[in-house]
Amino acid sequence: VQLVESGGGSVQPGGSLMLSCAASGFTLRNSAIGWFRQAPGKELEGVSCFGNDGSTYSLDSVKGRFTISTNNAKNTVYLQMNNLTSDDTAIYYCNRNVFYGQGTQVTVTS
């Protein structure tokens, strides 16, 4: 299993970013997959995830702003992040089971 994230960067409050996670070694279809993040000095937390039954989970603080989606043909999972705030500053990781990618930094600052 390999997960490679991309798309992080620095944006101003209110801005948007789309993160991508290219997966290999398994098929995304019907797989549990999701995004976690870790802010400086804080614990790792789940942001938005798909269950293997197609169910979704989103952290309360990102509901209505972040959207998780997949492209099964590309075996890639995305996280569209809108209306970003400084509280969203963190390293974002793609996750499947016990596997994590290397992470991509998202910094929201004016």
Summary of the structure (lengths in Angstrom):
residues: 110
radius of gyration: 13.0
end to end distance: 37.0
largest distance: 39.7
contacts: 328
relative contact order: 0.33
helix: 5%
strand: 52%
